[in-house]
Amino acid sequence: MLNSAEGILLCVVTSEAVLGVLGDTFIALVNCMDYAKNKKLHNTGFILIGLAISRIGVVWIIIFQGYIQVFVPHMLTSGNITEYITYIWVFLNHLSVWFATNLNILYFLKIANFSNSIFLFLKRRISAIFIFMSGCLLTSWLLCFPQMTKILQDSKMHQGNTSLFHQQKNYFLINQSVTNLGILFFTVVSLITCFLLIVFLWRHVKQMHSDVSGFRDDSTKVHVKAMKFLISFMILFILHFVGLSIEVLCFILPQNKLLFITGLTATCLYPCGHSIMVILGNKQLKQAFLKAMQHLKCCETKGNLRVT
């Protein structure tokens, strides 16, 4: 049984997951409909569709494993369910972080305007950057899957030997760190591009601050709003990996459901929050969302009139 704090946090986690899945489904549908209409898919649309689909899978895996860990933990130590969850998780989580990193790189190169020669070189070769990042993703998978197989085999061998497992906690943490080196690389690149874009926007706002009239005033507001979105993204992104770290630590610490559900809450906060930020920060998605809300409001009004 769960106590009140654990129950409340689990309800929060479930709400975050539902909102995240709905938001990502909306993002994928809008971009797929745009592709079907125009018969052309831009880089941004492709990345948003891939990010939304992969993140839906990530959210389902997080919630599925979380509920099993909380209510029926013995299922994770019996049968092959742990292997299936692990391999699907590795594939989807790498893919999700890869798409998020590419989205940040794309926004950074399109919006920012530094005079640095390296930046100008990268700005002219966006396609080459995506090819390089794809190579990094494949390399990360090739390094990660064999390592995960080794971890799973070791855990099966020591499944009945609790004392031996606790003696090898450091070995377990080292293996987990090696497994997530690709994720760490994408995370660092993503955070660096976000930070540099914030620096550019802050400098731009500072330069325009002296003129607070007309178009420049509106432009300043847009840049400040973009900075807030980026800072929020960085916070959510960091919290996501803090939550994942807590979940991993719960496997080697004495059973603590409250700590595990707290980590689960932090982990699910990013998929939910980022999908909302993408919708509000993207003009096309925001307009589609407002139209959908107006349509639902009209349908609700008509339904009320029929009832009366």
Backbone bond lengths (Angstrom), bond angles and torsions (degrees), N, CA, C in turn:
res aa  C-N    CA-C-N  psi(-1)  N-CA   C-N-CA  omega(-1)  CA-C   N-CA-C  phi
1 M - - - 1.470 - - 1.525 110.79 -
2 L 1.329 115.33 149.07 1.454 120.85 178.89 1.515 110.12 -98.09
3 N 1.345 116.40 143.89 1.462 119.03 173.25 1.524 109.33 -80.82
4 S 1.327 117.25 179.55 1.472 121.39 -173.43 1.528 112.02 -63.42
5 A 1.341 117.41 -42.49 1.471 120.73 -179.25 1.521 110.97 -64.44
6 E 1.334 116.05 -43.27 1.468 120.18 178.93 1.524 111.46 -65.15
7 G 1.337 116.54 -39.87 1.463 120.72 178.79 1.512 112.61 -64.19
8 I 1.339 116.00 -43.05 1.472 120.60 179.31 1.526 110.50 -63.29
9 L 1.339 116.14 -46.18 1.469 120.13 -179.97 1.525 111.50 -63.49
10 L 1.328 117.01 -37.17 1.461 120.14 179.17 1.535 110.80 -67.13
11 C 1.333 117.04 -36.48 1.468 120.63 174.77 1.523 110.81 -64.59
12 V 1.340 116.49 -39.71 1.473 121.11 177.56 1.521 110.38 -63.05
13 V 1.339 116.17 -44.30 1.466 121.08 178.88 1.520 110.79 -59.76
14 T 1.337 116.48 -45.93 1.468 120.94 -179.68 1.521 111.10 -62.57
15 S 1.334 116.93 -41.24 1.473 121.01 178.04 1.521 111.07 -63.64
16 E 1.335 116.12 -42.83 1.471 120.29 177.47 1.526 110.68 -60.23
17 A 1.324 116.23 -43.29 1.459 120.50 -178.59 1.526 111.20 -64.22
18 V 1.331 116.91 -44.16 1.471 120.87 -179.94 1.526 110.67 -62.82
19 L 1.335 116.79 -46.74 1.469 120.44 178.75 1.524 111.32 -62.71
20 G 1.339 116.59 -40.41 1.462 120.48 179.35 1.514 111.99 -63.65
21 V 1.332 116.95 -44.25 1.468 120.87 179.51 1.528 110.54 -65.01
22 L 1.342 117.12 -43.25 1.470 120.72 178.77 1.528 111.11 -62.37
23 G 1.354 116.17 -44.70 1.465 120.29 179.93 1.521 112.54 -63.41
24 D 1.328 116.36 -45.20 1.466 119.86 179.93 1.522 112.08 -68.79
25 T 1.334 116.97 -35.38 1.467 120.28 175.80 1.527 110.54 -62.83
26 F 1.330 116.10 -41.88 1.472 120.91 178.19 1.529 110.43 -62.63
27 I 1.331 117.34 -44.47 1.473 121.49 179.59 1.526 110.53 -60.46
28 A 1.326 116.68 -45.68 1.465 120.49 -179.52 1.521 111.56 -65.05
29 L 1.342 117.55 -42.92 1.465 121.30 -178.72 1.521 111.82 -63.94
30 V 1.330 117.28 -45.36 1.476 121.17 -178.69 1.525 110.44 -61.51
31 N 1.313 117.30 -44.96 1.469 120.33 -179.09 1.527 112.27 -71.09
32 C 1.341 117.20 -34.75 1.476 119.88 175.90 1.526 110.60 -67.29
33 M 1.336 117.62 -39.81 1.466 121.32 177.73 1.526 110.70 -66.23
34 D 1.326 116.33 -37.12 1.460 120.19 177.21 1.523 110.83 -65.09
35 Y 1.338 116.21 -39.23 1.471 120.06 177.28 1.528 111.00 -66.00
36 A 1.342 116.89 -42.51 1.463 121.02 179.71 1.535 111.27 -64.12
37 K 1.331 115.84 -32.63 1.464 120.73 -178.50 1.527 111.95 -77.50
38 N 1.323 116.88 -45.26 1.472 121.26 -174.37 1.529 113.88 -97.05
39 K 1.347 116.93 -9.05 1.467 121.66 -178.13 1.536 112.36 56.08
40 K 1.323 115.09 28.83 1.466 120.08 -179.49 1.521 108.65 -148.79
41 L 1.326 115.25 132.84 1.455 120.11 -178.58 1.522 109.56 -119.70
42 H 1.331 116.34 114.99 1.465 121.29 178.99 1.533 109.90 -79.05
43 N 1.326 114.57 168.63 1.464 119.73 -179.93 1.522 111.93 -56.90
44 T 1.340 115.74 -43.32 1.466 119.83 -178.18 1.522 111.17 -63.09
45 G 1.347 116.21 -43.81 1.455 120.33 179.52 1.523 112.25 -63.16
46 F 1.333 116.33 -43.10 1.467 120.85 178.59 1.529 110.83 -61.42
47 I 1.329 116.78 -44.85 1.463 121.04 -179.05 1.524 110.79 -65.46
48 L 1.335 117.25 -41.92 1.461 120.66 -179.44 1.526 111.55 -65.30
49 I 1.340 117.03 -40.40 1.470 119.94 177.77 1.531 110.20 -64.34
50 G 1.330 116.39 -47.62 1.463 120.10 179.35 1.518 112.25 -62.35
51 L 1.330 116.47 -41.94 1.470 121.12 179.24 1.521 110.73 -63.03
52 A 1.335 116.55 -45.83 1.466 120.77 -177.91 1.529 111.44 -63.15
53 I 1.342 116.89 -47.42 1.472 120.66 -177.40 1.528 110.97 -65.73
54 S 1.329 116.84 -46.39 1.471 119.90 -179.37 1.527 111.15 -64.80
55 R 1.325 116.38 -35.59 1.470 119.09 -177.84 1.530 111.64 -74.60
56 I 1.332 117.31 -30.89 1.465 119.47 173.00 1.524 109.65 -59.62
57 G 1.344 115.69 -44.71 1.463 120.13 177.52 1.520 112.16 -62.49
58 V 1.334 116.64 -40.69 1.469 121.26 179.58 1.523 110.47 -62.52
59 V 1.332 117.11 -43.98 1.471 121.33 -179.49 1.526 110.48 -62.69
60 W 1.342 117.57 -43.92 1.459 120.63 179.79 1.526 111.13 -62.91
61 I 1.334 116.64 -41.19 1.467 120.33 178.87 1.533 110.45 -64.38
62 I 1.333 116.86 -44.36 1.470 121.19 -179.99 1.529 110.59 -59.04
63 I 1.336 115.76 -48.53 1.463 120.32 -177.37 1.533 110.94 -68.22
64 F 1.327 116.23 -42.94 1.467 120.37 -179.51 1.525 110.72 -60.37
65 Q 1.330 116.58 -50.34 1.461 120.35 -179.92 1.533 110.54 -66.06
66 G 1.343 116.18 -38.19 1.463 120.34 -180.00 1.519 112.34 -61.22
67 Y 1.330 117.09 -46.43 1.463 120.96 179.82 1.530 111.32 -65.46
68 I 1.337 116.14 -38.54 1.470 119.04 177.22 1.521 110.16 -63.69
69 Q 1.342 116.78 -45.15 1.458 121.25 -178.92 1.533 111.82 -62.35
70 V 1.320 116.53 -34.95 1.466 120.52 -176.76 1.533 111.62 -80.19
71 F 1.337 117.38 -44.24 1.460 120.59 -170.88 1.524 114.19 -101.14
72 V 1.335 118.34 -38.99 1.478 120.61 -178.57 1.528 109.76 -133.46
73 P 1.330 118.53 65.29 1.472 121.45 -175.40 1.526 113.74 -61.54
74 H 1.340 117.43 -24.01 1.472 119.48 -178.89 1.532 111.57 -65.15
75 M 1.355 117.46 -22.09 1.462 120.36 178.39 1.519 112.22 -64.38
76 L 1.354 116.20 -28.74 1.462 120.08 -179.06 1.530 112.22 -74.69
77 T 1.319 116.35 -17.91 1.468 119.68 -179.55 1.529 112.46 -105.32
78 S 1.323 116.12 3.08 1.464 119.76 179.01 1.522 109.95 -126.69
79 G 1.312 116.58 140.16 1.456 120.38 179.21 1.517 111.81 76.35
80 N 1.330 115.26 -163.34 1.472 121.35 -176.26 1.526 113.03 -106.82
81 I 1.331 117.66 13.60 1.462 119.69 -175.40 1.523 111.78 -62.59
82 T 1.354 116.49 -35.40 1.470 119.70 179.27 1.525 110.79 -63.56
83 E 1.326 116.85 -40.22 1.466 120.66 179.35 1.518 111.12 -63.51
84 Y 1.337 116.19 -46.51 1.465 119.65 -179.26 1.525 111.01 -60.69
85 I 1.348 115.88 -46.80 1.468 120.62 -179.66 1.525 110.24 -61.55
86 T 1.329 116.68 -43.65 1.470 121.26 -176.19 1.519 111.71 -63.18
87 Y 1.329 117.05 -48.14 1.470 119.85 -177.43 1.536 111.70 -66.53
88 I 1.332 116.28 -41.64 1.474 119.52 177.86 1.521 109.93 -64.76
89 W 1.341 116.18 -40.33 1.455 121.56 -179.62 1.536 111.48 -63.01
90 V 1.336 116.14 -46.06 1.467 120.84 179.66 1.528 110.53 -59.48
91 F 1.329 115.70 -46.47 1.470 120.40 -178.75 1.532 110.82 -62.72
92 L 1.332 117.47 -51.95 1.470 121.22 -174.04 1.528 112.40 -72.38
93 N 1.331 117.35 -38.36 1.465 119.67 -178.00 1.529 111.42 -67.50
94 H 1.338 116.87 -42.69 1.465 120.05 175.40 1.529 110.50 -60.28
95 L 1.333 115.43 -43.34 1.461 120.23 -178.31 1.526 111.29 -64.87
96 S 1.327 116.65 -42.50 1.463 121.37 -179.36 1.532 111.62 -63.46
97 V 1.338 115.83 -47.39 1.477 119.77 179.52 1.525 110.37 -65.57
98 W 1.338 116.99 -36.14 1.464 121.47 178.12 1.536 110.88 -62.53
99 F 1.324 117.37 -46.25 1.464 120.84 178.40 1.530 110.96 -64.00
100 A 1.338 117.33 -42.08 1.462 120.79 179.09 1.525 110.96 -62.41
101 T 1.328 116.88 -40.26 1.469 121.36 178.14 1.523 111.04 -65.05
102 N 1.334 117.05 -43.74 1.465 120.41 178.08 1.517 111.84 -63.34
103 L 1.327 116.77 -36.74 1.467 120.22 177.64 1.525 110.70 -63.88
104 N 1.330 116.92 -42.63 1.466 120.54 178.07 1.529 111.49 -65.04
105 I 1.340 116.11 -40.95 1.471 120.19 178.43 1.522 110.23 -62.73
106 L 1.340 116.21 -43.75 1.464 120.93 -178.89 1.520 111.26 -62.20
107 Y 1.342 116.99 -47.02 1.463 120.73 178.82 1.531 110.91 -63.25
108 F 1.330 115.65 -40.64 1.467 120.11 -179.11 1.527 111.25 -62.00
109 L 1.337 116.46 -47.27 1.470 120.16 -177.25 1.525 112.21 -71.77
110 K 1.323 117.91 -28.38 1.462 120.65 -179.60 1.529 112.57 -82.62
111 I 1.339 116.93 -36.25 1.471 120.40 -174.49 1.523 112.03 -90.82
112 A 1.328 116.25 -46.38 1.469 120.20 -175.39 1.527 110.84 -69.95
113 N 1.328 115.04 158.96 1.471 120.53 -178.95 1.529 109.15 -149.41
114 F 1.325 115.67 77.10 1.459 121.54 177.42 1.531 109.70 -91.92
115 S 1.314 115.71 152.64 1.467 120.41 178.59 1.531 112.00 -88.01
116 N 1.327 116.21 -0.29 1.462 121.16 -179.27 1.526 110.44 -62.51
117 S 1.345 116.75 136.64 1.460 120.83 -176.27 1.529 112.29 -65.14
118 I 1.344 117.73 -35.12 1.467 120.98 178.34 1.520 110.24 -65.20
119 F 1.342 115.97 -43.11 1.467 119.73 179.17 1.526 110.69 -62.45
120 L 1.325 117.93 -44.63 1.463 121.55 179.79 1.529 110.95 -63.82
121 F 1.330 116.37 -36.23 1.459 120.60 177.32 1.527 110.60 -63.79
122 L 1.337 116.49 -45.07 1.465 121.29 179.57 1.520 111.75 -67.93
123 K 1.324 117.15 -36.48 1.462 121.35 -178.32 1.525 111.51 -63.11
124 R 1.342 116.55 -31.77 1.465 120.68 -179.80 1.529 112.62 -83.71
125 R 1.330 116.52 -7.92 1.466 120.07 -175.03 1.527 111.49 -130.04
126 I 1.318 116.33 51.86 1.464 121.60 -179.75 1.531 111.13 -62.60
127 S 1.339 116.60 -42.41 1.467 120.33 -179.81 1.525 111.42 -61.31
128 A 1.328 116.41 -40.21 1.467 120.51 179.07 1.529 110.97 -65.26
129 I 1.328 116.18 -34.73 1.469 120.12 178.38 1.518 110.40 -65.15
130 F 1.347 117.27 -42.97 1.457 120.85 178.55 1.536 111.33 -63.19
131 I 1.338 116.45 -37.95 1.470 120.01 176.93 1.529 110.28 -64.17
132 F 1.328 116.33 -43.21 1.466 121.24 177.59 1.529 111.39 -61.53
133 M 1.346 116.36 -44.33 1.459 120.58 179.48 1.528 111.10 -65.65
134 S 1.335 117.10 -34.24 1.467 120.36 176.26 1.525 110.49 -64.60
135 G 1.331 116.18 -40.64 1.461 120.59 175.95 1.520 111.56 -62.06
136 C 1.336 116.08 -39.21 1.472 120.40 177.86 1.528 110.69 -64.58
137 L 1.345 116.66 -38.98 1.464 120.67 178.92 1.529 110.99 -64.00
138 L 1.331 117.01 -46.27 1.468 120.77 179.53 1.528 111.18 -63.29
139 T 1.329 116.21 -41.31 1.470 120.73 177.97 1.521 110.72 -62.39
140 S 1.327 115.66 -41.90 1.462 120.60 179.65 1.522 111.12 -62.43
141 W 1.339 116.77 -42.67 1.464 120.50 177.17 1.529 111.50 -63.27
142 L 1.337 116.04 -44.05 1.466 120.54 -178.44 1.527 111.77 -62.75
143 L 1.327 116.79 -33.43 1.460 120.97 178.60 1.528 111.53 -81.80
144 C 1.317 115.68 -31.59 1.463 120.78 -171.76 1.525 113.08 -79.57
145 F 1.338 117.13 -46.50 1.463 119.98 -173.89 1.529 113.22 -61.59
146 P 1.351 119.53 -45.34 1.478 118.35 176.45 1.529 112.45 -61.10
147 Q 1.339 116.59 -37.68 1.457 120.53 179.58 1.529 110.81 -65.80
148 M 1.348 116.46 -41.26 1.463 120.44 178.15 1.530 110.60 -64.85
149 T 1.318 117.02 -39.43 1.467 120.80 177.32 1.526 110.99 -59.85
150 K 1.340 115.62 -41.68 1.476 120.94 179.01 1.532 110.73 -64.48
151 I 1.340 116.86 -42.80 1.462 121.20 179.49 1.527 110.61 -62.01
152 L 1.343 116.26 -44.14 1.462 120.68 -178.96 1.522 111.44 -65.81
153 Q 1.320 116.40 -39.87 1.470 120.01 178.59 1.527 111.06 -65.17
154 D 1.344 116.18 -41.10 1.468 120.53 178.81 1.527 110.86 -64.65
155 S 1.335 115.83 -40.74 1.469 119.17 -179.57 1.532 111.22 -65.95
156 K 1.338 116.81 -34.32 1.469 120.08 176.65 1.533 110.99 -66.54
157 M 1.339 115.85 -40.93 1.463 120.46 -179.46 1.521 111.73 -64.14
158 H 1.340 116.55 -35.88 1.467 120.86 -175.33 1.518 111.77 -103.69
159 Q 1.335 115.87 17.09 1.465 120.25 -173.83 1.528 111.51 -59.79
160 G 1.301 116.95 -41.85 1.465 119.33 -177.54 1.516 113.73 -89.26
161 N 1.309 118.40 -5.86 1.470 122.36 -176.65 1.521 108.99 -106.77
162 T 1.339 116.38 89.47 1.469 121.12 -175.92 1.518 111.72 -66.55
163 S 1.329 116.84 -41.08 1.465 119.83 -177.83 1.525 111.47 -63.29
164 L 1.339 116.63 -41.84 1.459 120.76 179.51 1.523 110.35 -65.39
165 F 1.342 116.00 -38.14 1.476 119.19 178.81 1.526 110.73 -62.44
166 H 1.332 117.33 -44.41 1.462 120.02 -179.42 1.530 111.84 -68.28
167 Q 1.342 117.22 -27.47 1.459 119.79 176.29 1.527 111.57 -69.06
168 Q 1.320 115.75 -24.15 1.462 120.40 -175.66 1.535 112.32 -104.72
169 K 1.336 116.87 28.18 1.469 120.94 179.23 1.527 111.02 -60.20
170 N 1.344 115.63 -44.91 1.470 119.29 -179.32 1.523 110.89 -62.51
171 Y 1.329 116.21 -39.50 1.468 121.37 177.67 1.529 110.18 -62.17
172 F 1.317 116.62 -41.34 1.469 121.94 179.06 1.530 110.58 -62.93
173 L 1.336 116.71 -45.44 1.467 120.56 -178.84 1.528 111.53 -66.63
174 I 1.332 116.83 -37.48 1.471 120.64 178.26 1.528 109.73 -64.30
175 N 1.334 116.26 -43.95 1.467 120.25 178.82 1.521 111.41 -62.19
176 Q 1.323 116.24 -41.21 1.465 120.17 178.37 1.529 111.05 -63.87
177 S 1.329 116.47 -39.26 1.467 120.59 179.15 1.522 111.14 -65.06
178 V 1.343 116.45 -43.03 1.469 120.70 178.38 1.526 110.53 -63.15
179 T 1.332 115.75 -41.27 1.467 121.33 -178.83 1.522 111.65 -61.29
180 N 1.328 115.92 -33.79 1.462 120.14 -174.80 1.532 113.83 -99.65
181 L 1.334 117.48 18.97 1.466 120.06 178.71 1.524 111.47 -62.71
182 G 1.345 116.72 -38.91 1.469 119.94 178.04 1.507 111.51 -63.56
183 I 1.336 116.48 -43.61 1.465 121.36 177.04 1.524 110.18 -60.56
184 L 1.336 115.92 -41.80 1.464 120.59 179.95 1.527 110.82 -61.87
185 F 1.335 116.61 -41.66 1.467 120.59 179.43 1.527 111.01 -61.79
186 F 1.342 116.82 -48.73 1.468 120.40 179.89 1.528 111.30 -63.47
187 T 1.329 115.65 -37.59 1.471 119.89 179.46 1.519 111.17 -63.75
188 V 1.331 116.53 -45.40 1.474 120.88 -179.73 1.530 110.35 -62.60
189 V 1.347 117.28 -44.82 1.467 121.22 178.72 1.522 110.46 -61.14
190 S 1.334 116.26 -42.80 1.459 121.01 -179.22 1.527 111.63 -62.84
191 L 1.326 116.30 -45.83 1.467 120.75 -178.96 1.534 111.22 -67.80
192 I 1.343 117.30 -36.94 1.468 120.64 178.84 1.523 110.81 -64.68
193 T 1.348 117.03 -45.20 1.474 120.04 179.67 1.522 110.90 -64.13
194 C 1.337 116.92 -38.78 1.471 120.60 177.01 1.522 110.86 -63.10
195 F 1.333 115.75 -44.69 1.467 120.17 -178.94 1.527 110.91 -63.41
196 L 1.334 117.60 -44.09 1.465 121.17 -179.86 1.529 111.32 -65.29
197 L 1.333 116.61 -36.54 1.463 119.85 178.13 1.526 110.40 -68.38
198 I 1.330 116.88 -37.57 1.474 120.27 175.96 1.521 110.06 -63.57
199 V 1.335 117.14 -41.96 1.472 121.29 178.12 1.522 110.41 -60.09
200 F 1.336 116.68 -45.36 1.466 120.39 179.34 1.521 110.94 -61.96
201 L 1.325 118.20 -46.99 1.462 121.92 -178.94 1.526 111.20 -64.27
202 W 1.330 116.10 -39.24 1.469 119.98 179.46 1.531 110.61 -64.24
203 R 1.330 116.95 -43.14 1.472 120.80 177.38 1.525 110.45 -63.32
204 H 1.328 115.70 -40.57 1.468 120.13 -178.74 1.524 110.58 -65.78
205 V 1.320 116.56 -42.78 1.474 120.68 178.12 1.517 110.52 -64.09
206 K 1.321 116.42 -39.62 1.465 120.74 179.93 1.528 111.23 -63.95
207 Q 1.332 117.04 -39.38 1.460 120.91 178.75 1.526 112.16 -67.60
208 M 1.329 116.15 -34.46 1.456 120.92 -176.59 1.530 112.77 -89.41
209 H 1.308 116.17 -5.77 1.462 120.02 -173.47 1.524 112.82 -63.94
210 S 1.315 116.89 -29.20 1.471 120.08 -178.72 1.529 112.18 -67.91
211 D 1.349 116.61 -28.49 1.465 120.71 179.53 1.521 107.85 -106.53
212 V 1.334 117.14 107.94 1.466 121.91 -173.57 1.523 111.13 -112.84
213 S 1.297 117.56 34.65 1.460 119.98 -178.25 1.512 110.94 -124.56
214 G 1.308 115.42 151.08 1.465 122.34 170.21 1.507 114.00 59.40
215 F 1.333 114.25 -135.03 1.465 122.46 -173.57 1.517 111.34 -60.35
216 R 1.313 117.45 -40.12 1.465 120.57 -176.74 1.519 111.25 -65.78
217 D 1.326 117.36 -34.03 1.457 120.71 177.44 1.532 110.46 -64.69
218 D 1.339 116.59 -44.43 1.464 121.14 177.30 1.526 110.83 -64.00
219 S 1.320 116.85 -41.25 1.454 121.09 179.48 1.527 111.19 -63.39
220 T 1.327 116.58 -38.63 1.461 121.14 178.35 1.526 110.82 -62.64
221 K 1.333 115.50 -42.73 1.473 119.65 178.78 1.527 111.09 -61.91
222 V 1.328 116.17 -40.99 1.468 120.86 179.53 1.532 110.38 -63.16
223 H 1.334 116.17 -43.21 1.468 120.36 -178.99 1.529 110.94 -66.89
224 V 1.332 117.03 -39.99 1.469 120.56 178.35 1.522 110.20 -64.57
225 K 1.338 116.21 -40.74 1.470 120.91 177.71 1.533 110.52 -62.34
226 A 1.339 116.17 -42.62 1.471 120.72 178.67 1.529 110.71 -62.56
227 M 1.343 117.24 -39.33 1.461 120.91 177.88 1.525 111.13 -62.52
228 K 1.318 116.51 -40.80 1.471 120.67 179.31 1.528 110.56 -64.07
229 F 1.331 116.14 -41.72 1.457 120.32 177.74 1.526 110.91 -60.64
230 L 1.337 115.91 -44.59 1.466 120.57 -177.51 1.527 111.74 -65.92
231 I 1.332 116.35 -41.90 1.465 120.36 178.90 1.526 109.84 -64.52
232 S 1.347 115.88 -41.64 1.470 120.20 178.03 1.523 110.70 -62.56
233 F 1.338 116.15 -40.84 1.465 120.01 178.46 1.520 110.84 -61.15
234 M 1.328 117.05 -45.26 1.469 120.57 -178.81 1.528 110.78 -61.81
235 I 1.330 116.54 -41.00 1.470 120.20 179.50 1.527 110.52 -64.45
236 L 1.344 116.09 -46.85 1.474 120.41 179.85 1.529 111.11 -63.46
237 F 1.332 116.13 -39.99 1.461 121.79 -178.97 1.524 110.15 -62.77
238 I 1.323 116.60 -44.07 1.467 121.14 179.30 1.526 110.35 -66.76
239 L 1.348 116.98 -42.87 1.464 120.82 178.88 1.528 111.49 -61.56
240 H 1.327 116.26 -35.72 1.466 121.12 178.86 1.526 110.71 -59.01
241 F 1.317 116.97 -45.67 1.463 120.17 -177.96 1.523 112.09 -78.70
242 V 1.322 117.00 -26.28 1.471 119.55 171.42 1.525 109.49 -64.84
243 G 1.359 115.74 -43.06 1.462 120.26 178.03 1.520 111.95 -62.49
244 L 1.337 116.77 -42.51 1.476 120.45 177.37 1.529 110.97 -61.90
245 S 1.331 116.28 -39.74 1.468 120.35 179.17 1.531 110.96 -63.78
246 I 1.335 115.70 -39.64 1.469 119.66 178.12 1.526 110.48 -63.72
247 E 1.344 116.22 -41.46 1.470 120.07 179.14 1.521 111.15 -62.78
248 V 1.330 117.13 -41.36 1.469 120.64 178.50 1.527 110.09 -64.39
249 L 1.343 117.03 -42.72 1.462 120.61 -179.79 1.524 111.84 -63.79
250 C 1.334 116.78 -30.20 1.467 120.14 -179.42 1.528 112.15 -65.73
251 F 1.329 117.59 -19.21 1.457 120.43 177.91 1.528 112.25 -75.86
252 I 1.344 117.16 -20.86 1.468 119.45 -178.82 1.531 112.16 -113.84
253 L 1.341 116.54 -2.98 1.461 120.46 176.57 1.524 108.79 -99.01
254 P 1.333 117.38 161.33 1.468 119.20 173.82 1.540 109.48 -56.62
255 Q 1.332 115.83 145.61 1.465 120.55 -173.11 1.531 111.35 -54.76
256 N 1.320 115.73 122.98 1.464 122.52 179.96 1.523 107.54 -140.65
257 K 1.323 116.05 96.19 1.462 120.62 -175.38 1.517 111.91 -64.25
258 L 1.340 117.21 -38.28 1.460 120.16 -178.42 1.519 110.88 -62.86
259 L 1.335 117.13 -44.01 1.460 121.11 178.92 1.523 110.40 -63.97
260 F 1.339 116.60 -42.20 1.466 120.53 -179.80 1.524 111.19 -63.71
261 I 1.331 117.57 -45.57 1.473 120.65 -179.42 1.523 110.83 -67.80
262 T 1.346 117.41 -31.92 1.468 120.70 175.00 1.528 110.14 -62.82
263 G 1.337 116.34 -44.59 1.464 120.47 175.83 1.510 111.90 -62.23
264 L 1.336 116.41 -38.87 1.464 122.17 178.51 1.532 110.47 -63.27
265 T 1.332 116.53 -39.56 1.466 121.24 178.48 1.523 111.76 -63.12
266 A 1.335 115.58 -44.97 1.471 119.94 178.60 1.526 111.32 -66.06
267 T 1.327 116.62 -36.01 1.466 120.76 -179.62 1.519 111.89 -65.77
268 C 1.334 116.88 -42.17 1.473 121.38 -176.48 1.521 113.06 -79.54
269 L 1.331 117.11 -13.62 1.461 120.02 -177.79 1.524 112.17 -65.02
270 Y 1.344 116.83 -36.34 1.469 120.67 -178.49 1.528 113.60 -67.50
271 P 1.353 119.91 -50.65 1.472 118.52 -179.98 1.525 112.67 -57.98
272 C 1.332 116.64 -38.80 1.467 120.55 179.49 1.525 110.94 -69.63
273 G 1.336 116.67 -52.37 1.470 121.12 -176.02 1.516 113.13 -65.29
274 H 1.336 116.60 -39.63 1.462 119.13 -176.85 1.523 111.66 -69.64
275 S 1.338 117.65 -37.89 1.468 119.55 178.23 1.523 110.85 -63.29
276 I 1.335 117.06 -38.18 1.474 120.60 177.11 1.523 110.27 -65.70
277 M 1.347 116.57 -42.46 1.461 119.85 179.72 1.520 111.88 -65.00
278 V 1.341 117.12 -37.95 1.467 120.84 178.31 1.520 110.57 -63.58
279 I 1.333 116.72 -41.82 1.467 120.91 179.68 1.528 110.73 -65.01
280 L 1.325 117.31 -44.91 1.459 120.97 -178.35 1.526 112.33 -73.76
281 G 1.326 117.29 -27.86 1.463 120.83 -177.46 1.511 114.71 -89.74
282 N 1.335 117.52 -13.49 1.458 121.86 179.86 1.526 108.94 -102.90
283 K 1.329 116.82 122.50 1.462 121.36 -174.42 1.523 112.48 -58.78
284 Q 1.325 116.69 -46.08 1.463 121.29 -178.91 1.522 111.33 -62.92
285 L 1.334 116.90 -45.74 1.459 121.23 -179.20 1.532 111.24 -67.34
286 K 1.313 116.20 -38.56 1.462 120.27 179.80 1.524 110.87 -64.35
287 Q 1.344 117.35 -44.29 1.463 121.05 178.28 1.527 110.84 -63.06
288 A 1.327 116.74 -42.10 1.463 120.64 178.67 1.529 110.93 -64.14
289 F 1.327 116.47 -38.34 1.460 120.64 178.99 1.532 110.75 -66.07
290 L 1.339 117.15 -43.66 1.468 120.79 179.02 1.529 110.97 -63.80
291 K 1.325 116.73 -39.95 1.469 120.31 177.11 1.525 110.78 -63.42
292 A 1.318 116.50 -42.04 1.467 120.63 178.97 1.527 110.90 -63.19
293 M 1.355 116.85 -40.71 1.462 120.62 178.46 1.527 111.24 -65.89
294 Q 1.340 116.98 -40.27 1.469 120.82 177.46 1.524 111.09 -63.91
295 H 1.339 115.05 -40.25 1.466 119.68 179.23 1.529 110.74 -64.16
296 L 1.334 116.62 -43.95 1.461 120.46 178.27 1.523 111.35 -63.94
297 K 1.349 116.28 -37.70 1.456 120.61 179.67 1.526 110.55 -66.23
298 C 1.351 116.23 -40.24 1.470 120.76 178.48 1.529 110.77 -65.36
299 C 1.339 116.53 -42.25 1.467 121.11 178.56 1.526 110.98 -63.19
300 E 1.346 116.21 -39.31 1.462 120.82 178.72 1.518 111.09 -66.46
301 T 1.356 116.20 -40.72 1.461 121.63 179.13 1.521 110.64 -63.23
302 K 1.366 116.49 -44.93 1.461 121.04 178.85 1.512 111.30 -63.26
303 G 1.342 116.36 -37.79 1.463 120.13 178.72 1.507 111.89 -65.57
304 N 1.346 116.40 -39.94 1.465 120.60 178.19 1.522 111.62 -65.70
305 L 1.356 116.10 -38.65 1.473 120.59 179.49 1.537 110.96 -65.47
306 R 1.338 116.25 -37.86 1.476 119.86 178.74 1.507 111.12 -66.40
307 V 1.335 116.07 -37.39 1.453 120.51 -179.59 1.519 111.54 -66.39
308 T 1.369 115.39 -41.56 1.452 120.22 179.33 1.515 111.68 -73.82
